[in-house]
Amino acid sequence: MMRRRTLLASSLLALAPSSALAFGEEGAFHARLLGPLSGKRMSDESLKLLGSAMSRWSFELMERTSAPVRIATTVVSPESKELFDEPFIIWTGAEDPGTLSRLAARRLSEFFRLGGFMLVDDQAPETGAFRLGVERELEKVALPSPRIKLPPDHVLFKSFYLIPRPVGRVMGPSAVEASLGVAGSGVLFLRHDLLGALARRGDTWASPLEPDDPEQREYAIRFAINIAMYILCTDYKDDQVHAPYLMRRRTRSGPTRPR
């Protein structure tokens, strides 16, 4: 089963859009953090936990798909030209993120124009402070398209694993919203604290799950892998994902326990 999935991953990566390959390092998946906005700071503990989550994400992707990855914690200022070094960035937090400067808004608009993809991951979706702040600030940015609710049959939910819904440290809404454009550009808005489900503290998971379904963390990992494969392979055809043998294999195999 894993050999076939590896072959699928290899074939999909061969179809990765040229814009994404030119944007970054030969199509390698590298989860980078958007740095704090002006007047805000990130604690060392928060950075450590987020770094562990991103490393786990890359590790699981590499182990399960053989996709090329970079396991490194990189924090990028939205005002820096380093924003354009690679096509993927994560904006995450638990509180109001603060204010985007004019320069940062211009940089982000250009990032999306070039085909960049952003994951907005709310660490405290129960409060809504981070989500509302990000939505406010992104009004200053030229997004790829108007936000829409992704349907259950969107390719994001079947780019590698077939998963029924988004999930993270919290179950959150059963659907996600996104602004998707051409050449792989987009913004994916999550209210599930995905990185919280992946974060490690030493040899254990850093945060308990809510409501702590036995399969929840495994499905969070699978969702993270689907996001990565979607970012790496945005030009593949939907029917390639639906190869009959892959459908049979995926639906027959139940979730495995996370490591």
C-alpha positions in Angstrom: 0.0 0.0 0.0 2.7 2.5 0.9 4.6 1.7 -2.2 1.6 2.6 -4.4 1.1 5.8 -2.4 4.7 6.7 -2.8 4.4 6.1 -6.6 1.3 8.3 -6.6 3.1 11.0 -4.7 6.1 10.9 -7.1 3.9 11.2 -10.1 1.9 14.1 -8.6 5.1 15.9 -7.7 6.3 15.6 -11.3 3.2 17.7 -12.2 3.9 20.4 -9.7 3.3 23.8 -11.3 6.4 25.5 -12.6 5.6 28.7 -10.8 5.9 26.9 -7.5 9.1 25.3 -8.5 10.6 28.6 -9.4 9.3 30.2 -6.2 11.0 27.8 -3.9 13.6 25.1 -3.6 12.8 22.5 -6.3 9.3 22.0 -5.0 10.4 21.0 -1.5 7.7 21.4 1.2 8.8 23.9 3.8 6.4 25.3 6.4 7.4 28.8 7.3 5.9 31.1 9.9 4.8 34.6 9.2 6.6 36.7 11.8 4.8 38.9 14.3 3.5 42.2 13.1 4.7 45.5 14.3 4.4 45.9 18.0 3.9 42.2 18.6 6.4 39.4 19.7 6.5 35.7 19.8 7.7 34.0 23.0 10.5 31.5 22.9 8.1 28.8 24.2 5.6 29.5 21.4 8.3 29.5 18.8 9.6 26.2 20.1 6.2 24.5 20.1 5.4 25.9 16.6 8.8 24.7 15.4 8.1 21.2 16.7 4.7 21.2 14.9 6.2 22.2 11.6 9.0 19.7 11.9 6.5 17.0 12.7 4.5 18.0 9.7 7.5 17.8 7.4 8.6 14.5 9.0 5.2 12.8 8.5 5.0 14.1 4.9 8.4 12.7 4.1 7.7 9.3 5.8 4.3 8.8 4.3 4.7 10.2 0.8 8.5 10.5 0.1 7.8 14.1 -0.9 10.8 16.4 -0.7 10.8 18.5 2.5 12.9 20.9 4.4 12.8 20.4 8.2 13.7 23.8 9.5 11.9 26.5 11.5 11.9 29.7 9.6 10.2 32.9 10.7 9.7 35.4 7.9 8.7 39.1 8.3 5.8 40.1 6.1 7.9 43.2 5.2 10.9 41.2 4.1 11.8 40.1 0.6 12.5 36.7 2.1 8.7 36.2 1.9 9.3 35.5 -1.8 11.9 32.8 -1.3 9.4 30.0 -1.1 5.6 29.7 -1.9 4.2 28.6 1.5 3.7 30.6 4.6 1.6 30.0 7.8 0.0 32.8 9.8 -1.0 31.5 13.2 -1.8 32.9 16.6 -4.3 33.0 19.5 -4.8 36.8 19.8 -5.4 39.8 17.6 -2.3 39.8 15.3 -1.9 43.6 15.2 -1.7 45.8 12.1 -0.2 45.1 8.7 2.0 48.0 7.6 1.5 49.3 4.0 4.7 47.6 3.0 3.6 44.3 4.5 0.3 44.5 2.7 2.1 45.2 -0.6 4.5 42.3 -0.1 1.6 39.9 0.7 -0.3 41.1 -2.4 2.7 40.4 -4.5 3.3 37.0 -2.8 -0.2 35.9 -3.9 0.2 37.4 -7.3 3.3 35.2 -7.8 1.4 32.1 -6.7 2.1 32.0 -3.0 -0.1 30.0 -0.6 -1.0 31.0 3.0 -2.5 28.9 5.8 -4.3 30.8 8.5 -4.4 28.6 11.5 -6.3 29.9 14.6 -4.8 28.6 17.8 -7.8 29.7 19.9 -10.8 29.4 17.6 -13.1 29.6 20.6 -12.4 33.3 21.1 -12.3 34.3 17.4 -9.8 37.2 18.2 -7.1 36.0 15.9 -9.4 35.1 13.1 -11.2 38.4 13.1 -8.0 40.3 13.3 -6.5 38.4 10.3 -9.7 38.9 8.3 -9.5 42.7 9.1 -5.9 42.9 8.0 -6.3 40.9 4.9 -8.8 43.4 3.6 -5.7 45.5 2.9 -4.3 42.7 0.7 -5.2 41.7 -2.9 -6.3 38.2 -2.3 -6.4 35.6 -5.1 -10.3 35.5 -5.1 -13.3 36.1 -2.9 -13.6 33.7 0.0 -15.7 30.6 -0.5 -16.7 27.6 1.6 -15.0 24.5 0.2 -17.4 21.7 -0.7 -16.8 18.2 0.9 -15.7 16.8 -2.4 -12.9 19.5 -2.9 -9.6 18.0 -3.8 -8.1 19.2 -0.6 -9.9 16.4 1.2 -8.6 13.7 -1.2 -5.2 14.9 -2.4 -3.5 12.0 -0.7 -5.8 10.6 2.0 -9.6 10.5 1.8 -10.7 12.4 4.8 -14.3 13.4 5.7 -13.7 16.8 7.2 -11.0 19.2 8.5 -9.7 18.5 12.0 -6.9 19.7 14.3 -6.4 20.1 18.0 -10.1 20.9 18.1 -12.7 19.5 15.8 -13.9 23.0 14.8 -16.3 23.6 11.9 -17.0 20.8 9.5 -16.0 23.0 6.5 -13.3 25.4 5.7 -13.2 28.6 3.8 -10.5 29.6 1.2 -9.5 32.2 -1.3 -8.1 30.2 -4.3 -6.5 31.7 -7.4 -4.5 30.6 -10.4 -1.0 29.1 -10.4 -1.5 27.6 -6.9 -2.1 30.9 -5.1 -4.5 30.9 -2.2 -5.4 31.4 1.5 -6.8 28.6 3.5 -8.7 29.7 6.7 -8.7 27.1 9.5 -10.5 27.3 12.9 -9.1 23.9 14.1 -5.6 24.7 15.5 -3.9 22.3 13.2 -0.4 23.0 14.4 -1.6 22.5 18.0 -2.4 18.9 17.0 1.1 18.4 15.6 3.2 20.1 18.3 5.5 18.0 20.5 7.0 18.7 23.9 9.9 16.2 24.2 8.6 12.7 23.6 5.0 13.5 24.0 2.3 15.5 22.3 2.2 19.1 23.6 -1.5 19.6 23.8 -4.6 17.5 24.6 -7.2 17.2 22.0 -10.8 18.5 22.2 -12.9 16.3 22.4 -10.0 13.8 22.3 -11.5 11.3 19.8 -9.2 8.3 19.5 -8.7 8.9 15.8 -8.5 12.7 15.9 -4.8 13.3 15.9 -4.2 10.8 13.1 -6.8 12.5 11.0 -5.2 15.9 11.9 -1.9 14.5 10.6 -3.6 13.2 7.4 -5.3 16.6 6.9 -1.9 18.3 7.2 -0.4 15.9 4.6 -3.3 16.6 2.3 -2.7 20.3 2.6 1.0 19.8 1.8 0.3 17.6 -1.2 -2.3 20.2 -2.4 0.3 22.9 -2.2 2.9 20.9 -4.0 0.6 19.5 -6.7 -2.0 22.1 -7.4 -2.1 21.3 -11.2 -2.9 17.6 -11.0 -6.2 16.3 -12.3 -8.9 15.3 -10.0 -9.3 11.9 -11.7 -5.7 11.0 -10.9 -6.5 11.1 -7.3 -9.5 8.8 -7.9 -7.5 5.9 -9.3 -9.7 2.8 -8.5 -7.0 0.9 -6.6 -6.3 4.0 -4.5 -9.9 4.4 -3.7 -10.2 0.8 -2.6 -7.0 0.9 -0.5 -7.9 4.1 1.2 -11.5 3.2 2.1 -10.5 -0.3 3.4 -7.7 0.9 5.6 -8.7 2.4 8.9 -6.6 5.1 10.6 -3.4 4.0 12.2 -2.3 5.2 15.6 -0.1 8.3 15.6 3.5 7.8 16.7 
